[in-house]
Amino acid sequence: MGIRVDESQWPVVTARWQGAVRDEEVKSFLAWMEHWLAREQRFGLLLDARAAGLLSRAQRATILAYMKRHAAPSAKFLVQALVINNAVVRALYNSIRRVFPHPYPSRIFTLPKPAREWLEAQLGVTPPP
């Protein structure tokens, strides 16, 4: 399980969160985010959390702190689409959004295809064949 990242279709990056993720995996994912933001190019993150487990309180705090520290570059370069089909995961995500409203475009979807299409439209990219 864990987090799988695919950046082969840059500027759209897909990250699939599955099951319970370890603290090291969250930190590794945030390092990926830092790498993408450092490119200083607009990109879309398709975060597929359909098979995700719940994050621990400490993991949520780590992610929230990261978001606050990187708000300026995220606002400039990030567009995010989340695929969430679990009501509990969606509620936790929305609680984070209430604490720290996203400075970047972000939408929730139930399926990956419309999420990818929205990201591509936001970025003005042609979908791969």
FENPEGI-V59794 format. One record per residue. N is the residue number from 0. RES is the residue in three letters. PSI is psi in degrees with one decimal (999 if undefined). D_FIRST is the distance of its C-alpha to the first C-alpha in whole Angstrom. Layout:
BEGIN
n->N res->RES psi->PSI d_first->D_FIRST
n->N res->RES psi->PSI d_first->D_FIRST
END
This chain:
BEGIN
n->0 res->MET psi->-154.2 d_first->0
n->1 res->GLY psi->-148.7 d_first->4
n->2 res->ILE psi->123.9 d_first->7
n->3 res->ARG psi->132.4 d_first->8
n->4 res->VAL psi->135.6 d_first->12
n->5 res->ASP psi->110.9 d_first->15
n->6 res->GLU psi->18.9 d_first->19
n->7 res->SER psi->-16.4 d_first->20
n->8 res->GLN psi->35.8 d_first->22
n->9 res->TRP psi->134.4 d_first->24
n->10 res->PRO psi->12.8 d_first->25
n->11 res->VAL psi->122.0 d_first->22
n->12 res->VAL psi->135.7 d_first->19
n->13 res->THR psi->130.4 d_first->15
n->14 res->ALA psi->122.8 d_first->12
n->15 res->ARG psi->117.7 d_first->10
n->16 res->TRP psi->125.5 d_first->8
n->17 res->GLN psi->131.3 d_first->5
n->18 res->GLY psi->-161.1 d_first->6
n->19 res->ALA psi->133.1 d_first->7
n->20 res->VAL psi->145.2 d_first->7
n->21 res->ARG psi->158.6 d_first->10
n->22 res->ASP psi->-39.8 d_first->13
n->23 res->GLU psi->-35.2 d_first->13
n->24 res->GLU psi->-39.5 d_first->10
n->25 res->VAL psi->-46.4 d_first->13
n->26 res->LYS psi->-38.6 d_first->16
n->27 res->SER psi->-42.6 d_first->14
n->28 res->PHE psi->-42.3 d_first->14
n->29 res->LEU psi->-30.2 d_first->17
n->30 res->ALA psi->-39.4 d_first->19
n->31 res->TRP psi->-46.2 d_first->18
n->32 res->MET psi->-44.3 d_first->20
n->33 res->GLU psi->-41.1 d_first->23
n->34 res->HIS psi->-46.1 d_first->23
n->35 res->TRP psi->-42.0 d_first->23
n->36 res->LEU psi->-34.4 d_first->25
n->37 res->ALA psi->-19.9 d_first->27
n->38 res->ARG psi->-20.5 d_first->28
n->39 res->GLU psi->43.5 d_first->30
n->40 res->GLN psi->141.9 d_first->30
n->41 res->ARG psi->134.6 d_first->29
n->42 res->PHE psi->159.1 d_first->25
n->43 res->GLY psi->136.2 d_first->23
n->44 res->LEU psi->115.6 d_first->19
n->45 res->LEU psi->104.3 d_first->18
n->46 res->LEU psi->104.6 d_first->15
n->47 res->ASP psi->104.5 d_first->13
n->48 res->ALA psi->24.7 d_first->12
n->49 res->ARG psi->-30.3 d_first->13
n->50 res->ALA psi->17.2 d_first->9
n->51 res->ALA psi->144.7 d_first->9
n->52 res->GLY psi->-179.0 d_first->10
n->53 res->LEU psi->142.7 d_first->13
n->54 res->LEU psi->148.2 d_first->14
n->55 res->SER psi->165.8 d_first->16
n->56 res->ARG psi->-41.8 d_first->20
n->57 res->ALA psi->-40.2 d_first->19
n->58 res->GLN psi->-42.2 d_first->16
n->59 res->ARG psi->-40.7 d_first->18
n->60 res->ALA psi->-39.4 d_first->22
n->61 res->THR psi->-45.7 d_first->20
n->62 res->ILE psi->-43.5 d_first->19
n->63 res->LEU psi->-43.0 d_first->23
n->64 res->ALA psi->-41.2 d_first->24
n->65 res->TYR psi->-46.2 d_first->23
n->66 res->MET psi->-41.5 d_first->24
n->67 res->LYS psi->-42.8 d_first->27
n->68 res->ARG psi->-30.5 d_first->28
n->69 res->HIS psi->24.9 d_first->27
n->70 res->ALA psi->-42.7 d_first->29
n->71 res->ALA psi->-52.9 d_first->31
n->72 res->PRO psi->-32.2 d_first->30
n->73 res->SER psi->-42.2 d_first->27
n->74 res->ALA psi->-33.2 d_first->30
n->75 res->LYS psi->-35.4 d_first->31
n->76 res->PHE psi->-18.4 d_first->29
n->77 res->LEU psi->137.8 d_first->26
n->78 res->VAL psi->131.2 d_first->25
n->79 res->GLN psi->135.1 d_first->22
n->80 res->ALA psi->126.1 d_first->21
n->81 res->LEU psi->137.3 d_first->18
n->82 res->VAL psi->107.9 d_first->17
n->83 res->ILE psi->125.1 d_first->17
n->84 res->ASN psi->10.5 d_first->18
n->85 res->ASN psi->123.3 d_first->17
n->86 res->ALA psi->-36.2 d_first->20
n->87 res->VAL psi->-44.8 d_first->19
n->88 res->VAL psi->-41.3 d_first->17
n->89 res->ARG psi->-41.6 d_first->20
n->90 res->ALA psi->-41.6 d_first->22
n->91 res->LEU psi->-42.4 d_first->20
n->92 res->TYR psi->-45.5 d_first->20
n->93 res->ASN psi->-31.1 d_first->24
n->94 res->SER psi->-36.4 d_first->25
n->95 res->ILE psi->-41.4 d_first->23
n->96 res->ARG psi->-31.8 d_first->25
n->97 res->ARG psi->-37.6 d_first->28
n->98 res->VAL psi->-41.7 d_first->28
n->99 res->PHE psi->91.6 d_first->28
n->100 res->PRO psi->136.1 d_first->29
n->101 res->HIS psi->134.1 d_first->27
n->102 res->PRO psi->7.8 d_first->30
n->103 res->TYR psi->159.6 d_first->28
n->104 res->PRO psi->134.1 d_first->28
n->105 res->SER psi->135.3 d_first->25
n->106 res->ARG psi->152.8 d_first->25
n->107 res->ILE psi->137.2 d_first->22
n->108 res->PHE psi->164.2 d_first->22
n->109 res->THR psi->-14.1 d_first->20
n->110 res->LEU psi->149.3 d_first->20
n->111 res->PRO psi->-36.0 d_first->19
n->112 res->LYS psi->-51.5 d_first->22
n->113 res->PRO psi->-30.2 d_first->24
n->114 res->ALA psi->-46.3 d_first->22
n->115 res->ARG psi->-43.2 d_first->22
n->116 res->GLU psi->-41.4 d_first->26
n->117 res->TRP psi->-44.4 d_first->27
n->118 res->LEU psi->-47.2 d_first->25
n->119 res->GLU psi->-39.7 d_first->27
n->120 res->ALA psi->-41.7 d_first->30
n->121 res->GLN psi->-36.9 d_first->30
n->122 res->LEU psi->-12.7 d_first->30
n->123 res->GLY psi->35.3 d_first->32
n->124 res->VAL psi->153.6 d_first->31
n->125 res->THR psi->132.2 d_first->31
n->126 res->PRO psi->149.0 d_first->28
n->127 res->PRO psi->152.9 d_first->27
n->128 res->PRO psi->999 d_first->29
END
